[in-house]
């Protein structure tokens, strides 16, 4: 029976190391923001021309929104859990 615990996804960093991670998150946020705009435009056009939105667009919108939320929590010091790509992508159980 394996009783080892999984690695802790939370970090204990000094202020300067956290600053580096925060700068990287801001850079990624610029890219993610453009991707979110693309999903929004795609969903709007799908709704405009077909009367409904796409399931794939909803999944991408949810995933991007979740990442932005996780990144903002980390940036505002509300959590020590770093967002993707430093941890797995998707929702976390905190």
C-alpha positions, 0 to 999 in steps of 0.5 A: 500500500502506497501511503506517499502524499502527492506533491504539494502544488502550493509554493513558498517563495520569496518576494523576488521569485514571486515577482518573476512568476507574476511578470510571467503571468502578466505576459501570459495574460496578454495572450489569453486575453486575445484568445478570450476575445477570439472565443467571444467573437466566434460565439457571437457570430455563431449565435448571430448566424445560427441562433445558438452558441457552440459547445466547444466555444463554451468549454474554451470560454470556461477554461480561459475564464477559470485560468484568468480567475486562478491567475488573479487569485495568485497575483492578488496574494489570495492563494499560493497556488500558481496558475497554469503552466506552473500547475495543471490546467483546469479547475483545482480543489482548494 
